[in-house]
């Protein structure tokens, strides 16, 4: 169908190939199919352009089809990569009645003829009904189930008749941490609080992978039941924390009143009170300014959930770090390569100093998380300095100053900690270079 345009008119008209245009309820024309649009210019010459026009309903149908295809693709990808695991169905009643419980002399479960071909998790669910299927699956994945002498960690393993399955139930972990005789360096202690000098390598509180051997276990043994319970059963008395491989000063509350007062000071970050925190750090490179403030919000990394990262303004949490360059050390060719800086916190975010210094291009020496990209710089050192940096086992960060108001006396307390032996030895080696 062709609809012409009057000579001299600039109004576009259409020629439609396909279905004939039909009137809609509002009097407009519904077009779909191949369309040509014509327009006459001022000289009377007619120009044409073509394209496809789809109905609103057809566009919706196409969008819906694409969405369904995307959902199916994601589901297939997750299933292929075992990103979710379906609980096995309950064993059949016939199997439960037909196969008696067979146990070997050493206590292992023997797979019967009718149980041959069953998945490992289904077999255990049948034989050990006192345990949930979720619990049994976790035990398999944690390596507590053996087929003969081999540890099996595949819940879907198909079993053969006569196979011997043994399961070792781990001892129950107490819900509350217990006291352990771990030596503590106590800098100050009274009825309300104590200040300790934490060594590098000591985890502050129990967490995944560190159920025992933590500062909390040592504090329970040292203080007994006098620790504040505000932090919860796994963090009694803990007002603030230091990373496992960061050494230095840390204050602990012995009662709830002291805990609340100290927590309020840390939440205020010293803006209206006497709270002070200063850290010594060795960083790669020398900042261009002797003094500076890093004002960059921090949030959980979207690509590595066990790390923190600087995010765009308006996202994450406010984070401010003041730094001062105290000294610098030269490389093999006399170029400034390493700096000793003092960092003072105006906020207290997780990994704040490590994240902020790496953000401005001066990651901490020995930092395996935020300073991995700086390891090649060690080749620019010689002799003793190079060996000292290569063997330094942690991030070079030490909490050297801590000041706060005493919760009861309202007296301002200030403490300082000398650099630990490993940090001091590293500084000496760099000074020689």
C-alpha positions in Angstrom: 0.0 0.0 0.0 1.3 3.5 -0.9 0.1 6.7 0.5 1.4 9.7 -1.4 2.1 13.1 -0.2 0.7 16.3 -1.8 3.2 18.2 -3.8 4.9 20.9 -1.6 3.8 19.2 1.6 6.4 18.4 4.3 4.2 16.1 6.2 5.6 12.5 6.2 3.4 9.7 4.9 4.0 6.0 4.9 4.0 3.0 2.5 3.6 -0.2 4.4 4.6 -3.7 3.3 3.0 -6.5 5.2 -0.2 -6.4 7.1 -2.5 -3.5 6.3 -2.6 -0.8 8.9 -5.7 -1.0 11.1 -7.4 1.7 13.0 -7.1 1.6 16.8 -9.7 2.7 19.4 -8.2 6.2 19.6 -8.3 6.7 15.8 -4.6 6.2 15.3 -3.1 3.7 13.0 -1.3 0.6 14.2 1.8 -0.1 12.0 4.0 -3.2 11.9 6.0 -4.7 9.1 8.4 -3.0 6.7 7.7 0.7 6.6 8.8 3.5 4.2 8.4 7.1 5.2 8.2 9.8 2.5 8.8 13.6 2.8 8.8 16.3 0.2 11.4 19.1 0.5 10.8 22.7 -0.5 11.8 22.1 -4.1 9.2 19.4 -4.4 11.6 16.5 -4.4 10.4 13.5 -2.6 12.8 11.6 -0.3 12.2 8.2 1.4 13.6 6.3 4.4 12.7 2.8 5.5 12.7 0.8 8.8 10.8 -1.7 10.9 7.9 -0.8 13.1 6.7 -3.3 15.7 3.6 -3.2 17.8 3.8 -2.6 21.5 2.6 -6.1 22.2 5.3 -7.7 20.0 8.0 -5.7 21.7 6.8 -6.9 25.1 6.8 -10.5 23.9 10.3 -10.2 22.6 11.6 -8.7 25.8 9.9 -11.4 27.8 11.5 -14.1 25.7 14.9 -12.6 26.2 14.4 -12.4 30.0 13.3 -16.1 30.1 16.4 -17.1 28.1 18.7 -15.2 30.4 17.2 -16.8 33.5 17.6 -20.3 32.0 21.2 -19.6 31.1 22.0 -18.4 34.6 20.3 -21.5 36.1 22.2 -23.9 33.9 25.5 -22.1 34.7 24.9 -22.4 38.4 23.9 -26.1 38.2 26.9 -26.9 36.0 29.3 -25.3 38.5 27.5 -26.7 41.6 26.8 -23.2 43.0 23.8 -24.8 44.8 23.2 -28.3 46.0 19.8 -29.8 46.2 19.0 -31.8 49.3 18.7 -35.5 48.4 15.2 -36.9 48.8 14.4 -39.1 51.7 15.2 -42.8 51.2 12.3 -44.8 50.0 10.3 -46.6 52.7 10.8 -49.9 50.8 14.5 -49.6 51.1 14.3 -48.7 54.8 12.3 -51.9 55.6 14.1 -54.3 53.2 17.8 -53.7 54.1 18.9 -54.5 57.7 21.6 -52.5 59.4 25.0 -54.2 58.7 28.1 -53.1 60.6 31.6 -54.5 60.3 33.8 -55.6 63.2 35.5 -52.2 63.4 32.2 -50.3 63.4 32.1 -49.3 59.8 28.8 -49.3 57.9 28.5 -52.0 55.2 26.6 -51.2 52.0 24.1 -53.9 51.3 23.0 -55.4 48.0 19.8 -53.3 47.8 21.7 -50.2 48.7 24.2 -50.6 45.9 24.2 -47.5 43.6 22.9 -45.2 46.3 24.5 -41.8 46.8 26.7 -41.5 49.8 24.6 -38.8 51.5 21.4 -40.8 50.9 23.0 -43.9 52.4 24.1 -42.1 55.5 20.7 -40.5 55.9 19.2 -43.9 55.9 21.6 -45.5 58.3 22.0 -42.5 60.7 18.4 -41.1 61.0 19.4 -39.4 64.3 21.4 -36.9 62.2 19.9 -34.4 59.7 20.8 -34.7 56.0 22.3 -31.2 56.2 24.5 -32.2 59.1 25.6 -35.4 57.3 26.4 -33.5 54.1 28.5 -31.0 56.0 30.4 -33.9 57.6 31.2 -35.3 54.2 32.3 -32.0 52.8 34.5 -31.4 55.9 36.3 -34.7 55.4 34.9 -36.7 58.3 33.7 -39.7 56.1 35.8 -42.5 54.8 35.3 -45.2 52.2 37.7 -47.9 53.4 40.9 -46.0 54.1 40.2 -43.1 51.7 38.6 -39.8 52.8 35.5 -39.1 50.7 34.3 -35.5 50.2 31.7 -36.0 47.4 28.1 -36.4 48.8 26.9 -37.7 45.4 29.4 -40.6 45.2 27.6 -43.8 44.1 28.3 -46.7 46.4 29.0 -50.4 45.6 27.8 -53.4 47.5 30.1 -54.4 50.3 31.7 -51.0 50.6 32.8 -50.0 54.1 31.7 -46.5 55.2 33.1 -45.0 58.4 32.2 -41.7 59.9 34.0 -39.8 62.6 31.9 -37.2 64.5 34.0 -34.3 65.6 33.9 -33.2 69.2 31.3 -30.5 70.0 32.7 -27.0 70.1 31.7 -25.1 73.2 29.4 -22.1 72.5 31.5 -19.8 74.7 35.2 -19.5 74.5 37.3 -20.9 77.3 40.2 -19.4 79.1 43.7 -20.3 77.9 47.0 -19.6 79.6 48.3 -17.3 76.8 51.0 -14.8 78.0 49.9 -11.1 77.9 51.9 -8.0 78.0 49.8 -5.8 80.4 50.7 -2.1 80.2 48.0 -0.9 82.6 45.3 -2.5 84.7 42.7 -1.4 87.3 39.1 -2.5 88.3 37.6 -1.0 85.1 40.0 -1.7 82.2 43.3 -3.0 81.1 45.6 -1.9 78.3 47.7 -4.6 76.6 50.5 -4.6 74.0 49.3 -7.2 71.5 52.0 -9.1 69.6 51.7 -9.7 65.9 50.1 -13.0 65.0 47.5 -13.0 67.9 43.9 -12.9 66.7 41.7 -10.7 68.9 38.5 -12.8 69.1 37.3 -16.2 68.0 36.1 -16.4 64.4 36.1 -18.8 61.5 39.4 -20.7 61.5 40.4 -19.3 64.9 38.2 -20.9 67.5 41.0 -20.9 70.1 44.3 -19.3 70.9 42.9 -15.8 70.7 43.2 -12.7 72.8 39.7 -13.3 74.2 40.8 -16.8 75.4 43.8 -15.1 77.1 41.6 -12.4 78.7 39.2 -14.9 80.1 42.0 -16.7 81.8 43.5 -13.5 83.1 40.3 -11.7 84.2 37.9 -14.5 84.9 34.2 -13.4 85.0 35.0 -9.7 85.4 35.0 -8.9 81.6 32.3 -6.8 80.1 29.6 -8.8 78.4 28.4 -6.1 76.0 30.6 -7.4 73.2 28.8 -10.8 73.4 30.0 -14.2 74.5 32.7 -14.3 71.8 33.9 -10.8 72.3 33.8 -10.1 76.0 35.4 -6.7 76.9 36.5 -6.0 73.3 36.0 -2.3 72.6 38.2 -2.0 69.4 40.4 -4.5 67.6 43.7 -4.8 65.7 44.3 -7.0 62.7 46.0 -10.3 63.5 49.3 -9.3 62.1 49.2 -5.7 63.5 51.0 -5.2 66.8 50.5 -2.6 69.5 48.2 -1.1 72.1 44.6 -2.1 72.7 42.2 -1.3 75.6 39.8 -3.9 77.1 36.8 -3.1 79.3 36.2 -5.1 82.5 32.7 -4.1 83.2 29.7 -2.9 81.2 29.9 0.7 82.4 33.5 1.1 81.3 32.7 -0.7 78.0 29.9 1.8 77.2 32.0 4.8 78.1 35.0 3.7 76.0 32.8 2.6 73.1 31.3 6.1 73.0 34.8 7.6 72.9 35.8 5.4 70.0 32.6 6.2 68.2 33.3 9.9 68.5 36.8 9.3 67.1 38.3 12.0 69.3 36.4 14.8 67.7 35.2 16.1 71.1 37.3 14.1 73.5 40.9 13.1 74.2 40.9 9.8 72.2 44.2 9.5 70.3 45.5 6.6 68.1 48.8 6.7 66.3 50.4 4.0 64.2 53.9 3.6 62.8 54.0 2.1 59.3 56.6 1.4 56.6 55.3 2.0 53.1 56.6 1.6 49.5 57.6 4.9 48.0 57.7 8.3 49.6 54.6 10.5 49.6 55.0 13.7 47.7 53.9 15.8 50.7 55.4 15.5 54.2 51.9 15.8 55.7 48.5 14.9 54.3 44.9 13.8 54.9 43.3 10.8 53.1 39.6 11.4 52.9 38.1 8.5 51.0 35.1 6.4 52.0 35.6 2.6 52.6 33.3 -0.3 52.0 33.4 -4.0 51.4 35.0 -4.9 48.1 32.5 -6.0 45.5 35.0 -8.3 43.8 36.8 -9.8 46.9 34.4 -10.0 49.8 37.2 -10.6 52.3 38.7 -7.2 51.5 37.8 -3.6 51.9 38.1 -0.9 49.2 37.8 2.8 48.6 34.5 3.6 47.0 32.9 6.5 45.3 31.7 9.5 47.5 28.2 8.9 48.8 28.8 5.2 49.2 30.4 3.2 52.0 31.4 4.8 55.3 33.4 8.0 56.0 37.1 7.3 56.5 39.9 9.9 57.3 43.5 9.1 57.8 46.2 11.8 58.7 49.8 10.8 57.8 53.2 12.3 58.4 56.4 11.2 56.7 59.0 10.6 59.5 61.9 9.2 57.5 62.8 7.8 54.1 65.1 5.0 52.9 66.9 4.8 49.6 67.1 2.0 47.0 70.2 0.5 45.4 70.6 3.5 43.0 70.0 6.2 45.6 66.4 6.8 44.8 63.8 7.2 47.7 62.1 3.8 47.9 60.6 3.3 51.4 59.1 5.7 53.9 58.4 5.5 57.6 55.1 7.3 58.3 52.9 8.0 61.3 49.2 7.6 60.7 46.6 9.0 63.0 43.0 7.9 62.7 40.0 10.2 62.6 37.8 7.2 62.0 38.2 3.5 62.6 37.2 1.4 59.6 38.4 -2.2 59.0 41.9 -2.2 57.4 41.6 1.6 57.2 45.4 2.5 57.1 46.2 -0.4 54.8 43.5 0.5 52.4 44.1 4.2 52.4 47.9 4.0 52.0 47.5 1.5 49.1 44.9 3.8 47.6 47.4 6.7 47.3 50.1 4.4 45.9 52.0 3.7 49.1 51.1 0.2 50.2 52.5 -1.2 53.5 55.6 -3.4 53.3 54.7 -7.0 53.8 51.0 -6.5 53.3 49.8 -9.7 51.4 46.4 -8.3 50.6 46.7 -4.7 49.6 50.4 -4.6 48.8 50.9 -7.7 46.6 51.4 -5.5 43.5 54.5 -3.8 45.1 56.6 -7.0 45.7 58.8 -6.4 42.6 60.1 -3.2 44.3 62.2 -5.3 46.6 64.6 -6.0 43.7 65.7 -2.3 44.0 67.2 -3.0 47.4 70.6 -4.6 48.0 72.1 -6.9 50.6 70.8 -6.9 54.1 67.9 -4.6 53.4 66.6 -6.8 50.6 66.8 -9.9 52.8 65.1 -8.2 55.7 62.1 -7.0 53.5 61.7 -10.4 51.8 61.6 -12.3 55.0 59.4 -9.8 57.0 56.4 -12.0 57.8 53.6 -9.4 58.1 52.4 -5.9 57.3 54.7 -3.3 58.8 52.2 -1.7 61.1 52.4 -1.0 64.8 49.8 0.8 67.1 52.3 2.8 69.0 50.1 5.4 70.9 46.8 5.2 72.6 45.1 7.9 74.6 41.6 8.1 76.1 39.6 9.3 79.1 39.3 6.9 82.0 35.6 6.0 82.3 35.5 6.4 86.1 38.0 9.0 87.1 37.7 11.0 83.9 41.5 11.3 83.9 43.2 11.4 80.5 45.4 8.4 80.1 48.1 8.2 77.4 50.2 5.1 76.6 53.1 4.5 74.2 54.6 1.2 72.9 58.1 0.8 71.6 58.5 -0.8 68.2 58.5 -4.7 68.4 61.8 -6.5 67.7 60.9 -7.6 64.2 59.9 -4.0 63.2 63.0 -2.5 64.8 65.3 -5.0 63.0 63.7 -4.2 59.7 64.2 -0.4 60.3 67.9 -1.1 61.2 68.5 -3.0 58.0 66.9 -0.3 55.9 69.0 2.3 57.6 72.2 0.5 56.7 71.1 0.4 53.1 
